[in-house]
Amino acid sequence: MERCDRIAAFTDTPGSITRLFLSDAAARLQAELRHWMEAANLTVRVDNAGNLIARRPAFESTASTQTLLIGSHLDTVPNAGRYDGILGVMIGLQAIEALGETPLPFHIDLIGFSEEEGVRFGVPYIGSAAVAGCFDYAWLGRCDPSGQSLGHVIEERGLKPSRIKDDAYQPDQVLGYTEVHLEQGPVLDSLDLPLGVVTGIQGQSRLMLRYTGHADHAGTVPMEHRRDALLAASRVVVAAADYARGTDGLRATVGYIKAEPNVRNVVPGVVEQSLDIRHADDDIRVKAVTQLIATAEQIAAEENVKLRCRSTQQQGAMQTDPGLSSALSKAIEQAGMSPYALPSGAGHDAVVMARLAPTAMLFVRHPKGVSHHPEETVLAEDAGRAVQVLAQYIVNLSADAAV
């Protein structure tokens, strides 16, 4: 917990926690983490996507020795809390330290993913995509708000973007991937449970809608003659919420709206709007996307505005590995607690890592469930329980591997 407090000081924006992909603050943080990792006798390297990787080698290594990957992300959203992402890396490091000299038949690679949130370049999971071998080189041409391309930023850090895929792990090299993360929701807190085992992660569809009407004087143009882009967008906000409320488990969110000219006495002529749709069942999610786009088109026609819709992200639902999840549940029981299974509504690096290897996630209770916010909270005793469970889980996997 002290380490998480110290890490919170590494920020791009004084007065808040904002740490973007390969920023100066991220570089300073990696230097600090490297110090802690090397003090734990781990061998540390940085791959060409900026991921920080620390290895605890197997007791007896051969060419066929597999690697257990443990990790989470180092970047944040703007004005973030101090636990999202970094908590999992710190719990992983503490669990490795707790193992001491315990001989293991596999390597452990603790990974601090350089990017997960998608803030700087508008594409999430850059770090885990590189590790899992699904990095898209087309991303290198994407630019941040300052006009710097992803490829240029990587090169500025002394890395080689053209070699990113060369750093990817091969599936036969990996025993599995395990991520510890705060829940980012209120379920465990409402049940007074410190830990939970994740069953899967909801699929996501992210879209951008652009409404083009006509900017007019707020006092002189009668209501029936207006082409109000914001009115159309507002009706879609309500329609999306109503549709989600009528579909069990569906989440529909409009989190971003930009109106032009954004003046008090002018009818909005152009509006951009996001639409985020999530569900654990991909069929239900896809159906919702189709229906809500059709609804938006109908509303646009009624309000006499033009609509353009584009998809920015489509991520299928992911199910965690039953074997690894069972091993986590067993470790929770060995620590004197009752395991509880729950889905994740938020996306995590585990979504991408599941393409590479069997994947499991351990959730830590999140009091009040306030995430992506400075009020993010984790109880020290829950973090301690997570360290205990993760270390026991590793020992159990070691015993299973020896059978």
Helices and strands as residue ranges (DSSP letters): H 2-7, H 24-39, E 43-46, E 52-56, E 67-73, H 86-99, E 107-113, H 126-132, G 137-141, H 150-156, G 161-167, G 171-173, E 174-182, H 187-190, E 195-201, E 203-212, E 216-217, G 223-225, H 229-245, E 251-253, E 257-260, E 266-267, E 270-279, H 282-302, E 306-315, E 318-319, H 322-334, E 341-344, H 349-353, E 359-364, G 367-369, H 380-402
